[in-house]
């Protein structure tokens, strides 16, 4: 490969790495939101339902 093709290949690898990192971060945020809902809002709803029963 030429020097230009090598540079393009390295840039593509870097972009792929950054996209994978971004995707992993977004998945972590999604898990954190789900855990927050389950622990905080889920408990609030279950407490609300017990009081009205």
mmCIF entry with sequence, helices, sheets and N, C-alpha, C, O atoms, coordinates in Angstrom:
data_MODEL
# 
_entry.id   MODEL 
# 
_entity.id                         1 
_entity.type                       polymer 
_entity.pdbx_number_of_molecules   1 
# 
_entity_poly.entity_id                      1 
_entity_poly.type                           'polypeptide(L)' 
_entity_poly.nstd_linkage                   no 
_entity_poly.nstd_monomer                   no 
_entity_poly.pdbx_seq_one_letter_code       
;(UNK)(UNK)(UNK)(UNK)(UNK)(UNK)(UNK)(UNK)(UNK)(UNK)(UNK)(UNK)(UNK)(UNK)(UNK)(UNK)
(UNK)(UNK)(UNK)(UNK)(UNK)(UNK)(UNK)(UNK)(UNK)(UNK)(UNK)(UNK)(UNK)(UNK)(UNK)(UNK)
(UNK)(UNK)(UNK)(UNK)(UNK)(UNK)(UNK)(UNK)(UNK)(UNK)(UNK)(UNK)(UNK)(UNK)(UNK)(UNK)
(UNK)(UNK)(UNK)(UNK)(UNK)
;
_entity_poly.pdbx_seq_one_letter_code_can   XXXXXXXXXXXXXXXXXXXXXXXXXXXXXXXXXXXXXXXXXXXXXXXXXXXXX 
_entity_poly.pdbx_strand_id                 A 
# 
loop_
_entity_poly_seq.entity_id 
_entity_poly_seq.num 
_entity_poly_seq.mon_id 
_entity_poly_seq.hetero 
1 1  UNK n 
1 2  UNK n 
1 3  UNK n 
1 4  UNK n 
1 5  UNK n 
1 6  UNK n 
1 7  UNK n 
1 8  UNK n 
1 9  UNK n 
1 10 UNK n 
1 11 UNK n 
1 12 UNK n 
1 13 UNK n 
1 14 UNK n 
1 15 UNK n 
1 16 UNK n 
1 17 UNK n 
1 18 UNK n 
1 19 UNK n 
1 20 UNK n 
1 21 UNK n 
1 22 UNK n 
1 23 UNK n 
1 24 UNK n 
1 25 UNK n 
1 26 UNK n 
1 27 UNK n 
1 28 UNK n 
1 29 UNK n 
1 30 UNK n 
1 31 UNK n 
1 32 UNK n 
1 33 UNK n 
1 34 UNK n 
1 35 UNK n 
1 36 UNK n 
1 37 UNK n 
1 38 UNK n 
1 39 UNK n 
1 40 UNK n 
1 41 UNK n 
1 42 UNK n 
1 43 UNK n 
1 44 UNK n 
1 45 UNK n 
1 46 UNK n 
1 47 UNK n 
1 48 UNK n 
1 49 UNK n 
1 50 UNK n 
1 51 UNK n 
1 52 UNK n 
1 53 UNK n 
# 
_struct_asym.id          A 
_struct_asym.entity_id   1 
# 
loop_
_struct_conf.conf_type_id 
_struct_conf.id 
_struct_conf.pdbx_PDB_helix_id 
_struct_conf.beg_label_comp_id 
_struct_conf.beg_label_asym_id 
_struct_conf.beg_label_seq_id 
_struct_conf.pdbx_beg_PDB_ins_code 
_struct_conf.end_label_comp_id 
_struct_conf.end_label_asym_id 
_struct_conf.end_label_seq_id 
_struct_conf.pdbx_end_PDB_ins_code 
_struct_conf.beg_auth_comp_id 
_struct_conf.beg_auth_asym_id 
_struct_conf.beg_auth_seq_id 
_struct_conf.end_auth_comp_id 
_struct_conf.end_auth_asym_id 
_struct_conf.end_auth_seq_id 
_struct_conf.pdbx_PDB_helix_class 
_struct_conf.details 
_struct_conf.pdbx_PDB_helix_length 
HELX_P HELX_P1 AA1 UNK A 3  ? UNK A 36 ? UNK A 3  UNK A 36 1 ? 34 
HELX_P HELX_P2 AA2 UNK A 37 ? UNK A 41 ? UNK A 37 UNK A 41 3 ? 5  
HELX_P HELX_P3 AA3 UNK A 42 ? UNK A 52 ? UNK A 42 UNK A 52 1 ? 11 
# 
_struct_conf_type.id          HELX_P 
_struct_conf_type.criteria    ? 
_struct_conf_type.reference   ? 
# 
loop_
_atom_site.group_PDB 
_atom_site.id 
_atom_site.type_symbol 
_atom_site.label_atom_id 
_atom_site.label_alt_id 
_atom_site.label_comp_id 
_atom_site.label_asym_id 
_atom_site.label_entity_id 
_atom_site.label_seq_id 
_atom_site.pdbx_PDB_ins_code 
_atom_site.Cartn_x 
_atom_site.Cartn_y 
_atom_site.Cartn_z 
_atom_site.occupancy 
_atom_site.B_iso_or_equiv 
_atom_site.pdbx_formal_charge 
_atom_site.auth_seq_id 
_atom_site.auth_comp_id 
_atom_site.auth_asym_id 
_atom_site.auth_atom_id 
_atom_site.pdbx_PDB_model_num 
ATOM 1   N N  . UNK A 1 1  ? 0.836   -1.189 0.000  1.00 0.00 ? 1  UNK A N  1 
ATOM 2   C CA . UNK A 1 1  ? 0.000   0.000  0.000  1.00 0.00 ? 1  UNK A CA 1 
ATOM 3   C C  . UNK A 1 1  ? 0.874   1.243  0.000  1.00 0.00 ? 1  UNK A C  1 
ATOM 4   O O  . UNK A 1 1  ? 2.022   1.232  0.443  1.00 0.00 ? 1  UNK A O  1 
ATOM 5   N N  . UNK A 1 2  ? 0.293   2.296  -0.506 1.00 0.00 ? 2  UNK A N  1 
ATOM 6   C CA . UNK A 1 2  ? 1.019   3.554  -0.512 1.00 0.00 ? 2  UNK A CA 1 
ATOM 7   C C  . UNK A 1 2  ? 0.893   4.221  0.853  1.00 0.00 ? 2  UNK A C  1 
ATOM 8   O O  . UNK A 1 2  ? 0.129   3.779  1.712  1.00 0.00 ? 2  UNK A O  1 
ATOM 9   N N  . UNK A 1 3  ? 1.638   5.265  1.029  1.00 0.00 ? 3  UNK A N  1 
ATOM 10  C CA . UNK A 1 3  ? 1.621   5.993  2.296  1.00 0.00 ? 3  UNK A CA 1 
ATOM 11  C C  . UNK A 1 3  ? 0.240   6.596  2.548  1.00 0.00 ? 3  UNK A C  1 
ATOM 12  O O  . UNK A 1 3  ? -0.247  6.605  3.679  1.00 0.00 ? 3  UNK A O  1 
ATOM 13  N N  . UNK A 1 4  ? -0.388  7.103  1.479  1.00 0.00 ? 4  UNK A N  1 
ATOM 14  C CA . UNK A 1 4  ? -1.718  7.688  1.618  1.00 0.00 ? 4  UNK A CA 1 
ATOM 15  C C  . UNK A 1 4  ? -2.746  6.626  2.007  1.00 0.00 ? 4  UNK A C  1 
ATOM 16  O O  . UNK A 1 4  ? -3.610  6.887  2.844  1.00 0.00 ? 4  UNK A O  1 
ATOM 17  N N  . UNK A 1 5  ? -2.669  5.456  1.426  1.00 0.00 ? 5  UNK A N  1 
ATOM 18  C CA . UNK A 1 5  ? -3.597  4.380  1.762  1.00 0.00 ? 5  UNK A CA 1 
ATOM 19  C C  . UNK A 1 5  ? -3.394  3.919  3.200  1.00 0.00 ? 5  UNK A C  1 
ATOM 20  O O  . UNK A 1 5  ? -4.358  3.609  3.899  1.00 0.00 ? 5  UNK A O  1 
ATOM 21  N N  . UNK A 1 6  ? -2.138  3.876  3.638  1.00 0.00 ? 6  UNK A N  1 
ATOM 22  C CA . UNK A 1 6  ? -1.866  3.521  5.037  1.00 0.00 ? 6  UNK A CA 1 
ATOM 23  C C  . UNK A 1 6  ? -2.483  4.536  5.989  1.00 0.00 ? 6  UNK A C  1 
ATOM 24  O O  . UNK A 1 6  ? -3.073  4.170  7.006  1.00 0.00 ? 6  UNK A O  1 
ATOM 25  N N  . UNK A 1 7  ? -2.342  5.803  5.654  1.00 0.00 ? 7  UNK A N  1 
ATOM 26  C CA . UNK A 1 7  ? -2.909  6.858  6.504  1.00 0.00 ? 7  UNK A CA 1 
ATOM 27  C C  . UNK A 1 7  ? -4.428  6.733  6.559  1.00 0.00 ? 7  UNK A C  1 
ATOM 28  O O  . UNK A 1 7  ? -5.024  6.878  7.626  1.00 0.00 ? 7  UNK A O  1 
ATOM 29  N N  . UNK A 1 8  ? -5.054  6.468  5.422  1.00 0.00 ? 8  UNK A N  1 
ATOM 30  C CA . UNK A 1 8  ? -6.505  6.303  5.398  1.00 0.00 ? 8  UNK A CA 1 
ATOM 31  C C  . UNK A 1 8  ? -6.938  5.088  6.214  1.00 0.00 ? 8  UNK A C  1 
ATOM 32  O O  . UNK A 1 8  ? -7.947  5.139  6.918  1.00 0.00 ? 8  UNK A O  1 
ATOM 33  N N  . UNK A 1 9  ? -6.194  4.019  6.125  1.00 0.00 ? 9  UNK A N  1 
ATOM 34  C CA . UNK A 1 9  ? -6.523  2.816  6.895  1.00 0.00 ? 9  UNK A CA 1 
ATOM 35  C C  . UNK A 1 9  ? -6.407  3.090  8.395  1.00 0.00 ? 9  UNK A C  1 
ATOM 36  O O  . UNK A 1 9  ? -7.242  2.632  9.176  1.00 0.00 ? 9  UNK A O  1 
ATOM 37  N N  . UNK A 1 10 ? -5.383  3.831  8.798  1.00 0.00 ? 10 UNK A N  1 
ATOM 38  C CA . UNK A 1 10 ? -5.232  4.178  10.221 1.00 0.00 ? 10 UNK A CA 1 
ATOM 39  C C  . UNK A 1 10 ? -6.378  5.068  10.691 1.00 0.00 ? 10 UNK A C  1 
ATOM 40  O O  . UNK A 1 10 ? -6.888  4.899  11.799 1.00 0.00 ? 10 UNK A O  1 
ATOM 41  N N  . UNK A 1 11 ? -6.782  6.022  9.843  1.00 0.00 ? 11 UNK A N  1 
ATOM 42  C CA . UNK A 1 11 ? -7.897  6.896  10.205 1.00 0.00 ? 11 UNK A CA 1 
ATOM 43  C C  . UNK A 1 11 ? -9.186  6.099  10.357 1.00 0.00 ? 11 UNK A C  1 
ATOM 44  O O  . UNK A 1 11 ? -9.959  6.344  11.283 1.00 0.00 ? 11 UNK A O  1 
ATOM 45  N N  . UNK A 1 12 ? -9.422  5.160  9.468  1.00 0.00 ? 12 UNK A N  1 
ATOM 46  C CA . UNK A 1 12 ? -10.628 4.324  9.566  1.00 0.00 ? 12 UNK A CA 1 
ATOM 47  C C  . UNK A 1 12 ? -10.613 3.503  10.840 1.00 0.00 ? 12 UNK A C  1 
ATOM 48  O O  . UNK A 1 12 ? -11.642 3.354  11.498 1.00 0.00 ? 12 UNK A O  1 
ATOM 49  N N  . UNK A 1 13 ? -9.454  2.969  11.193 1.00 0.00 ? 13 UNK A N  1 
ATOM 50  C CA . UNK A 1 13 ? -9.343  2.198  12.435 1.00 0.00 ? 13 UNK A CA 1 
ATOM 51  C C  . UNK A 1 13 ? -9.620  3.077  13.643 1.00 0.00 ? 13 UNK A C  1 
ATOM 52  O O  . UNK A 1 13 ? -10.296 2.656  14.581 1.00 0.00 ? 13 UNK A O  1 
ATOM 53  N N  . UNK A 1 14 ? -9.099  4.297  13.621 1.00 0.00 ? 14 UNK A N  1 
ATOM 54  C CA . UNK A 1 14 ? -9.324  5.218  14.732 1.00 0.00 ? 14 UNK A CA 1 
ATOM 55  C C  . UNK A 1 14 ? -10.804 5.574  14.842 1.00 0.00 ? 14 UNK A C  1 
ATOM 56  O O  . UNK A 1 14 ? -11.351 5.633  15.943 1.00 0.00 ? 14 UNK A O  1 
ATOM 57  N N  . UNK A 1 15 ? -11.444 5.809  13.713 1.00 0.00 ? 15 UNK A N  1 
ATOM 58  C CA . UNK A 1 15 ? -12.874 6.131  13.714 1.00 0.00 ? 15 UNK A CA 1 
ATOM 59  C C  . UNK A 1 15 ? -13.671 4.946  14.255 1.00 0.00 ? 15 UNK A C  1 
ATOM 60  O O  . UNK A 1 15 ? -14.575 5.123  15.071 1.00 0.00 ? 15 UNK A O  1 
ATOM 61  N N  . UNK A 1 16 ? -13.337 3.747  13.802 1.00 0.00 ? 16 UNK A N  1 
ATOM 62  C CA . UNK A 1 16 ? -14.044 2.556  14.282 1.00 0.00 ? 16 UNK A CA 1 
ATOM 63  C C  . UNK A 1 16 ? -13.869 2.395  15.787 1.00 0.00 ? 16 UNK A C  1 
ATOM 64  O O  . UNK A 1 16 ? -14.813 2.020  16.483 1.00 0.00 ? 16 UNK A O  1 
ATOM 65  N N  . UNK A 1 17 ? -12.676 2.674  16.293 1.00 0.00 ? 17 UNK A N  1 
ATOM 66  C CA . UNK A 1 17 ? -12.418 2.587  17.730 1.00 0.00 ? 17 UNK A CA 1 
ATOM 67  C C  . UNK A 1 17 ? -13.240 3.614  18.495 1.00 0.00 ? 17 UNK A C  1 
ATOM 68  O O  . UNK A 1 17 ? -13.814 3.307  19.540 1.00 0.00 ? 17 UNK A O  1 
ATOM 69  N N  . UNK A 1 18 ? -13.292 4.836  17.968 1.00 0.00 ? 18 UNK A N  1 
ATOM 70  C CA . UNK A 1 18 ? -14.066 5.885  18.635 1.00 0.00 ? 18 UNK A CA 1 
ATOM 71  C C  . UNK A 1 18 ? -15.559 5.577  18.625 1.00 0.00 ? 18 UNK A C  1 
ATOM 72  O O  . UNK A 1 18 ? -16.251 5.819  19.613 1.00 0.00 ? 18 UNK A O  1 
ATOM 73  N N  . UNK A 1 19 ? -16.054 5.047  17.517 1.00 0.00 ? 19 UNK A N  1 
ATOM 74  C CA . UNK A 1 19 ? -17.477 4.688  17.433 1.00 0.00 ? 19 UNK A CA 1 
ATOM 75  C C  . UNK A 1 19 ? -17.794 3.585  18.434 1.00 0.00 ? 19 UNK A C  1 
ATOM 76  O O  . UNK A 1 19 ? -18.824 3.632  19.106 1.00 0.00 ? 19 UNK A O  1 
ATOM 77  N N  . UNK A 1 20 ? -16.919 2.599  18.536 1.00 0.00 ? 20 UNK A N  1 
ATOM 78  C CA . UNK A 1 20 ? -17.139 1.505  19.487 1.00 0.00 ? 20 UNK A CA 1 
ATOM 79  C C  . UNK A 1 20 ? -17.137 2.028  20.921 1.00 0.00 ? 20 UNK A C  1 
ATOM 80  O O  . UNK A 1 20 ? -17.944 1.600  21.747 1.00 0.00 ? 20 UNK A O  1 
ATOM 81  N N  . UNK A 1 21 ? -16.236 2.946  21.206 1.00 0.00 ? 21 UNK A N  1 
ATOM 82  C CA . UNK A 1 21 ? -16.178 3.531  22.543 1.00 0.00 ? 21 UNK A CA 1 
ATOM 83  C C  . UNK A 1 21 ? -17.446 4.328  22.844 1.00 0.00 ? 21 UNK A C  1 
ATOM 84  O O  . UNK A 1 21 ? -18.006 4.228  23.936 1.00 0.00 ? 21 UNK A O  1 
ATOM 85  N N  . UNK A 1 22 ? -17.888 5.110  21.879 1.00 0.00 ? 22 UNK A N  1 
ATOM 86  C CA . UNK A 1 22 ? -19.116 5.892  22.047 1.00 0.00 ? 22 UNK A CA 1 
ATOM 87  C C  . UNK A 1 22 ? -20.304 4.975  22.283 1.00 0.00 ? 22 UNK A C  1 
ATOM 88  O O  . UNK A 1 22 ? -21.124 5.223  23.166 1.00 0.00 ? 22 UNK A O  1 
ATOM 89  N N  . UNK A 1 23 ? -20.392 3.918  21.493 1.00 0.00 ? 23 UNK A N  1 
ATOM 90  C CA . UNK A 1 23 ? -21.495 2.959  21.623 1.00 0.00 ? 23 UNK A CA 1 
ATOM 91  C C  . UNK A 1 23 ? -21.488 2.329  23.022 1.00 0.00 ? 23 UNK A C  1 
ATOM 92  O O  . UNK A 1 23 ? -22.538 2.185  23.647 1.00 0.00 ? 23 UNK A O  1 
ATOM 93  N N  . UNK A 1 24 ? -20.316 1.960  23.502 1.00 0.00 ? 24 UNK A N  1 
ATOM 94  C CA . UNK A 1 24 ? -20.208 1.359  24.835 1.00 0.00 ? 24 UNK A CA 1 
ATOM 95  C C  . UNK A 1 24 ? -20.637 2.347  25.914 1.00 0.00 ? 24 UNK A C  1 
ATOM 96  O O  . UNK A 1 24 ? -21.292 1.967  26.884 1.00 0.00 ? 24 UNK A O  1 
ATOM 97  N N  . UNK A 1 25 ? -20.270 3.612  25.744 1.00 0.00 ? 25 UNK A N  1 
ATOM 98  C CA . UNK A 1 25 ? -20.661 4.636  26.710 1.00 0.00 ? 25 UNK A CA 1 
ATOM 99  C C  . UNK A 1 25 ? -22.169 4.818  26.716 1.00 0.00 ? 25 UNK A C  1 
ATOM 100 O O  . UNK A 1 25 ? -22.775 4.936  27.781 1.00 0.00 ? 25 UNK A O  1 
ATOM 101 N N  . UNK A 1 26 ? -22.781 4.842  25.541 1.00 0.00 ? 26 UNK A N  1 
ATOM 102 C CA . UNK A 1 26 ? -24.226 4.989  25.462 1.00 0.00 ? 26 UNK A CA 1 
ATOM 103 C C  . UNK A 1 26 ? -24.941 3.799  26.097 1.00 0.00 ? 26 UNK A C  1 
ATOM 104 O O  . UNK A 1 26 ? -25.962 3.972  26.762 1.00 0.00 ? 26 UNK A O  1 
ATOM 105 N N  . UNK A 1 27 ? -24.414 2.601  25.898 1.00 0.00 ? 27 UNK A N  1 
ATOM 106 C CA . UNK A 1 27 ? -25.015 1.416  26.514 1.00 0.00 ? 27 UNK A CA 1 
ATOM 107 C C  . UNK A 1 27 ? -24.892 1.474  28.030 1.00 0.00 ? 27 UNK A C  1 
ATOM 108 O O  . UNK A 1 27 ? -25.806 1.061  28.743 1.00 0.00 ? 27 UNK A O  1 
ATOM 109 N N  . UNK A 1 28 ? -23.770 1.983  28.528 1.00 0.00 ? 28 UNK A N  1 
ATOM 110 C CA . UNK A 1 28 ? -23.591 2.133  29.974 1.00 0.00 ? 28 UNK A CA 1 
ATOM 111 C C  . UNK A 1 28 ? -24.617 3.122  30.529 1.00 0.00 ? 28 UNK A C  1 
ATOM 112 O O  . UNK A 1 28 ? -25.215 2.874  31.576 1.00 0.00 ? 28 UNK A O  1 
ATOM 113 N N  . UNK A 1 29 ? -24.824 4.240  29.830 1.00 0.00 ? 29 UNK A N  1 
ATOM 114 C CA . UNK A 1 29 ? -25.830 5.213  30.266 1.00 0.00 ? 29 UNK A CA 1 
ATOM 115 C C  . UNK A 1 29 ? -27.216 4.590  30.287 1.00 0.00 ? 29 UNK A C  1 
ATOM 116 O O  . UNK A 1 29 ? -27.994 4.843  31.207 1.00 0.00 ? 29 UNK A O  1 
ATOM 117 N N  . UNK A 1 30 ? -27.531 3.786  29.292 1.00 0.00 ? 30 UNK A N  1 
ATOM 118 C CA . UNK A 1 30 ? -28.837 3.123  29.234 1.00 0.00 ? 30 UNK A CA 1 
ATOM 119 C C  . UNK A 1 30 ? -29.011 2.175  30.419 1.00 0.00 ? 30 UNK A C  1 
ATOM 120 O O  . UNK A 1 30 ? -30.072 2.148  31.043 1.00 0.00 ? 30 UNK A O  1 
ATOM 121 N N  . UNK A 1 31 ? -27.972 1.398  30.732 1.00 0.00 ? 31 UNK A N  1 
ATOM 122 C CA . UNK A 1 31 ? -28.047 0.499  31.896 1.00 0.00 ? 31 UNK A CA 1 
ATOM 123 C C  . UNK A 1 31 ? -28.216 1.300  33.176 1.00 0.00 ? 31 UNK A C  1 
ATOM 124 O O  . UNK A 1 31 ? -29.004 0.922  34.043 1.00 0.00 ? 31 UNK A O  1 
ATOM 125 N N  . UNK A 1 32 ? -27.480 2.413  33.307 1.00 0.00 ? 32 UNK A N  1 
ATOM 126 C CA . UNK A 1 32 ? -27.592 3.246  34.503 1.00 0.00 ? 32 UNK A CA 1 
ATOM 127 C C  . UNK A 1 32 ? -29.002 3.802  34.656 1.00 0.00 ? 32 UNK A C  1 
ATOM 128 O O  . UNK A 1 32 ? -29.537 3.832  35.764 1.00 0.00 ? 32 UNK A O  1 
ATOM 129 N N  . UNK A 1 33 ? -29.613 4.245  33.553 1.00 0.00 ? 33 UNK A N  1 
ATOM 130 C CA . UNK A 1 33 ? -30.988 4.758  33.611 1.00 0.00 ? 33 UNK A CA 1 
ATOM 131 C C  . UNK A 1 33 ? -31.951 3.665  34.050 1.00 0.00 ? 33 UNK A C  1 
ATOM 132 O O  . UNK A 1 33 ? -32.835 3.909  34.871 1.00 0.00 ? 33 UNK A O  1 
ATOM 133 N N  . UNK A 1 34 ? -31.784 2.466  33.510 1.00 0.00 ? 34 UNK A N  1 
ATOM 134 C CA . UNK A 1 34 ? -32.669 1.360  33.872 1.00 0.00 ? 34 UNK A CA 1 
ATOM 135 C C  . UNK A 1 34 ? -32.503 0.999  35.342 1.00 0.00 ? 34 UNK A C  1 
ATOM 136 O O  . UNK A 1 34 ? -33.492 0.744  36.030 1.00 0.00 ? 34 UNK A O  1 
ATOM 137 N N  . UNK A 1 35 ? -31.273 0.973  35.831 1.00 0.00 ? 35 UNK A N  1 
ATOM 138 C CA . UNK A 1 35 ? -31.035 0.668  37.247 1.00 0.00 ? 35 UNK A CA 1 
ATOM 139 C C  . UNK A 1 35 ? -31.625 1.752  38.137 1.00 0.00 ? 35 UNK A C  1 
ATOM 140 O O  . UNK A 1 35 ? -32.198 1.454  39.185 1.00 0.00 ? 35 UNK A O  1 
ATOM 141 N N  . UNK A 1 36 ? -31.487 3.008  37.726 1.00 0.00 ? 36 UNK A N  1 
ATOM 142 C CA . UNK A 1 36 ? -32.054 4.109  38.502 1.00 0.00 ? 36 UNK A CA 1 
ATOM 143 C C  . UNK A 1 36 ? -33.567 3.963  38.594 1.00 0.00 ? 36 UNK A C  1 
ATOM 144 O O  . UNK A 1 36 ? -34.149 4.101  39.670 1.00 0.00 ? 36 UNK A O  1 
ATOM 145 N N  . UNK A 1 37 ? -34.192 3.687  37.469 1.00 0.00 ? 37 UNK A N  1 
ATOM 146 C CA . UNK A 1 37 ? -35.646 3.521  37.477 1.00 0.00 ? 37 UNK A CA 1 
ATOM 147 C C  . UNK A 1 37 ? -36.048 2.369  38.381 1.00 0.00 ? 37 UNK A C  1 
ATOM 148 O O  . UNK A 1 37 ? -36.957 2.501  39.201 1.00 0.00 ? 37 UNK A O  1 
ATOM 149 N N  . UNK A 1 38 ? -35.370 1.245  38.231 1.00 0.00 ? 38 UNK A N  1 
ATOM 150 C CA . UNK A 1 38 ? -35.734 0.063  39.014 1.00 0.00 ? 38 UNK A CA 1 
ATOM 151 C C  . UNK A 1 38 ? -35.571 0.326  40.508 1.00 0.00 ? 38 UNK A C  1 
ATOM 152 O O  . UNK A 1 38 ? -36.414 -0.088 41.305 1.00 0.00 ? 38 UNK A O  1 
ATOM 153 N N  . UNK A 1 39 ? -34.505 1.003  40.890 1.00 0.00 ? 39 UNK A N  1 
ATOM 154 C CA . UNK A 1 39 ? -34.257 1.192  42.320 1.00 0.00 ? 39 UNK A CA 1 
ATOM 155 C C  . UNK A 1 39 ? -35.044 2.360  42.907 1.00 0.00 ? 39 UNK A C  1 
ATOM 156 O O  . UNK A 1 39 ? -35.554 2.253  44.022 1.00 0.00 ? 39 UNK A O  1 
ATOM 157 N N  . UNK A 1 40 ? -35.151 3.454  42.192 1.00 0.00 ? 40 UNK A N  1 
ATOM 158 C CA . UNK A 1 40 ? -35.769 4.647  42.756 1.00 0.00 ? 40 UNK A CA 1 
ATOM 159 C C  . UNK A 1 40 ? -37.254 4.741  42.430 1.00 0.00 ? 40 UNK A C  1 
ATOM 160 O O  . UNK A 1 40 ? -38.098 4.756  43.326 1.00 0.00 ? 40 UNK A O  1 
ATOM 161 N N  . UNK A 1 41 ? -37.553 4.802  41.175 1.00 0.00 ? 41 UNK A N  1 
ATOM 162 C CA . UNK A 1 41 ? -38.950 4.987  40.796 1.00 0.00 ? 41 UNK A CA 1 
ATOM 163 C C  . UNK A 1 41 ? -39.769 3.719  41.005 1.00 0.00 ? 41 UNK A C  1 
ATOM 164 O O  . UNK A 1 41 ? -40.952 3.793  41.338 1.00 0.00 ? 41 UNK A O  1 
ATOM 165 N N  . UNK A 1 42 ? -39.161 2.576  40.816 1.00 0.00 ? 42 UNK A N  1 
ATOM 166 C CA . UNK A 1 42 ? -39.862 1.323  41.063 1.00 0.00 ? 42 UNK A CA 1 
ATOM 167 C C  . UNK A 1 42 ? -40.269 1.199  42.521 1.00 0.00 ? 42 UNK A C  1 
ATOM 168 O O  . UNK A 1 42 ? -41.385 0.780  42.827 1.00 0.00 ? 42 UNK A O  1 
ATOM 169 N N  . UNK A 1 43 ? -39.359 1.567  43.423 1.00 0.00 ? 43 UNK A N  1 
ATOM 170 C CA . UNK A 1 43 ? -39.681 1.537  44.857 1.00 0.00 ? 43 UNK A CA 1 
ATOM 171 C C  . UNK A 1 43 ? -40.772 2.542  45.194 1.00 0.00 ? 43 UNK A C  1 
ATOM 172 O O  . UNK A 1 43 ? -41.639 2.267  46.023 1.00 0.00 ? 43 UNK A O  1 
ATOM 173 N N  . UNK A 1 44 ? -40.731 3.686  44.565 1.00 0.00 ? 44 UNK A N  1 
ATOM 174 C CA . UNK A 1 44 ? -41.758 4.695  44.831 1.00 0.00 ? 44 UNK A CA 1 
ATOM 175 C C  . UNK A 1 44 ? -43.129 4.184  44.411 1.00 0.00 ? 44 UNK A C  1 
ATOM 176 O O  . UNK A 1 44 ? -44.099 4.351  45.150 1.00 0.00 ? 44 UNK A O  1 
ATOM 177 N N  . UNK A 1 45 ? -43.228 3.573  43.257 1.00 0.00 ? 45 UNK A N  1 
ATOM 178 C CA . UNK A 1 45 ? -44.513 3.045  42.800 1.00 0.00 ? 45 UNK A CA 1 
ATOM 179 C C  . UNK A 1 45 ? -45.000 1.905  43.689 1.00 0.00 ? 45 UNK A C  1 
ATOM 180 O O  . UNK A 1 45 ? -46.188 1.822  43.998 1.00 0.00 ? 45 UNK A O  1 
ATOM 181 N N  . UNK A 1 46 ? -44.093 1.032  44.097 1.00 0.00 ? 46 UNK A N  1 
ATOM 182 C CA . UNK A 1 46 ? -44.538 -0.073 44.946 1.00 0.00 ? 46 UNK A CA 1 
ATOM 183 C C  . UNK A 1 46 ? -45.016 0.453  46.296 1.00 0.00 ? 46 UNK A C  1 
ATOM 184 O O  . UNK A 1 46 ? -45.972 -0.090 46.851 1.00 0.00 ? 46 UNK A O  1 
ATOM 185 N N  . UNK A 1 47 ? -44.393 1.479  46.835 1.00 0.00 ? 47 UNK A N  1 
ATOM 186 C CA . UNK A 1 47 ? -44.846 2.096  48.075 1.00 0.00 ? 47 UNK A CA 1 
ATOM 187 C C  . UNK A 1 47 ? -46.185 2.768  47.907 1.00 0.00 ? 47 UNK A C  1 
ATOM 188 O O  . UNK A 1 47 ? -47.029 2.704  48.801 1.00 0.00 ? 47 UNK A O  1 
ATOM 189 N N  . UNK A 1 48 ? -46.391 3.406  46.785 1.00 0.00 ? 48 UNK A N  1 
ATOM 190 C CA . UNK A 1 48 ? -47.666 4.068  46.489 1.00 0.00 ? 48 UNK A CA 1 
ATOM 191 C C  . UNK A 1 48 ? -48.794 3.052  46.395 1.00 0.00 ? 48 UNK A C  1 
ATOM 192 O O  . UNK A 1 48 ? -49.890 3.295  46.900 1.00 0.00 ? 48 UNK A O  1 
ATOM 193 N N  . UNK A 1 49 ? -48.543 1.938  45.766 1.00 0.00 ? 49 UNK A N  1 
ATOM 194 C CA . UNK A 1 49 ? -49.564 0.916  45.589 1.00 0.00 ? 49 UNK A CA 1 
ATOM 195 C C  . UNK A 1 49 ? -49.912 0.251  46.927 1.00 0.00 ? 49 UNK A C  1 
ATOM 196 O O  . UNK A 1 49 ? -51.073 -0.092 47.152 1.00 0.00 ? 49 UNK A O  1 
ATOM 197 N N  . UNK A 1 50 ? -48.936 0.065  47.812 1.00 0.00 ? 50 UNK A N  1 
ATOM 198 C CA . UNK A 1 50 ? -49.217 -0.539 49.123 1.00 0.00 ? 50 UNK A CA 1 
ATOM 199 C C  . UNK A 1 50 ? -50.107 0.362  49.960 1.00 0.00 ? 50 UNK A C  1 
ATOM 200 O O  . UNK A 1 50 ? -50.989 -0.131 50.664 1.00 0.00 ? 50 UNK A O  1 
ATOM 201 N N  . UNK A 1 51 ? -49.897 1.682  49.901 1.00 0.00 ? 51 UNK A N  1 
ATOM 202 C CA . UNK A 1 51 ? -50.665 2.615  50.721 1.00 0.00 ? 51 UNK A CA 1 
ATOM 203 C C  . UNK A 1 51 ? -52.127 2.672  50.296 1.00 0.00 ? 51 UNK A C  1 
ATOM 204 O O  . UNK A 1 51 ? -53.007 2.860  51.135 1.00 0.00 ? 51 UNK A O  1 
ATOM 205 N N  . UNK A 1 52 ? -52.391 2.512  49.014 1.00 0.00 ? 52 UNK A N  1 
ATOM 206 C CA . UNK A 1 52 ? -53.765 2.638  48.533 1.00 0.00 ? 52 UNK A CA 1 
ATOM 207 C C  . UNK A 1 52 ? -54.527 1.333  48.655 1.00 0.00 ? 52 UNK A C  1 
ATOM 208 O O  . UNK A 1 52 ? -55.751 1.337  48.521 1.00 0.00 ? 52 UNK A O  1 
ATOM 209 N N  . UNK A 1 53 ? -53.862 0.224  48.900 1.00 0.00 ? 53 UNK A N  1 
ATOM 210 C CA . UNK A 1 53 ? -54.538 -1.085 48.947 1.00 0.00 ? 53 UNK A CA 1 
ATOM 211 C C  . UNK A 1 53 ? -55.247 -1.302 50.261 1.00 0.00 ? 53 UNK A C  1 
ATOM 212 O O  . UNK A 1 53 ? -55.863 -2.348 50.464 1.00 0.00 ? 53 UNK A O  1 
# 
